[in-house]
């Protein structure tokens, strides 16, 4: 809900996005990507495009995750689930 969303800080949102992307990767070939539109959809349309990019950038700072331009030139967040597993998996929340 919007109220729940408003209680999340940027680190919380980045953690949620990483978890979602990791789950997607594990259910496919171990890799997955998200665009800013996907991030907005995770939070039911709440973040602005600019804030979605901020969340993606923060999420991309963790090992196994990467934020940058894809082949199409648009920015995206990607994950390699194997690398995340080697780093000890997903911790609940890190600052």
Secondary structure as the mmCIF struct_conf table of DSSP 4:
data_model
#
loop_
_struct_conf.conf_type_id
_struct_conf.id
_struct_conf.beg_label_comp_id
_struct_conf.beg_label_asym_id
_struct_conf.beg_label_seq_id
_struct_conf.end_label_comp_id
_struct_conf.end_label_asym_id
_struct_conf.end_label_seq_id
HELX_RH_AL_P HELX_RH_AL_P1 UNK A 2 UNK A 6
TURN_TY1_P TURN_TY1_P1 UNK A 7 UNK A 7
HELX_RH_AL_P HELX_RH_AL_P2 UNK A 10 UNK A 26
TURN_TY1_P TURN_TY1_P2 UNK A 27 UNK A 29
BEND BEND1 UNK A 30 UNK A 30
STRN STRN1 UNK A 31 UNK A 34
HELX_RH_AL_P HELX_RH_AL_P3 UNK A 36 UNK A 42
TURN_TY1_P TURN_TY1_P3 UNK A 43 UNK A 45
BEND BEND2 UNK A 47 UNK A 47
HELX_RH_AL_P HELX_RH_AL_P4 UNK A 49 UNK A 59
TURN_TY1_P TURN_TY1_P4 UNK A 60 UNK A 61
BEND BEND3 UNK A 62 UNK A 62
TURN_TY1_P TURN_TY1_P5 UNK A 63 UNK A 64
STRN STRN2 UNK A 65 UNK A 69
TURN_TY1_P TURN_TY1_P6 UNK A 71 UNK A 72
BEND BEND4 UNK A 73 UNK A 73
STRN STRN3 UNK A 75 UNK A 80
HELX_RH_AL_P HELX_RH_AL_P5 UNK A 81 UNK A 86
TURN_TY1_P TURN_TY1_P7 UNK A 87 UNK A 88
BEND BEND5 UNK A 89 UNK A 89
BEND BEND6 UNK A 92 UNK A 92
#
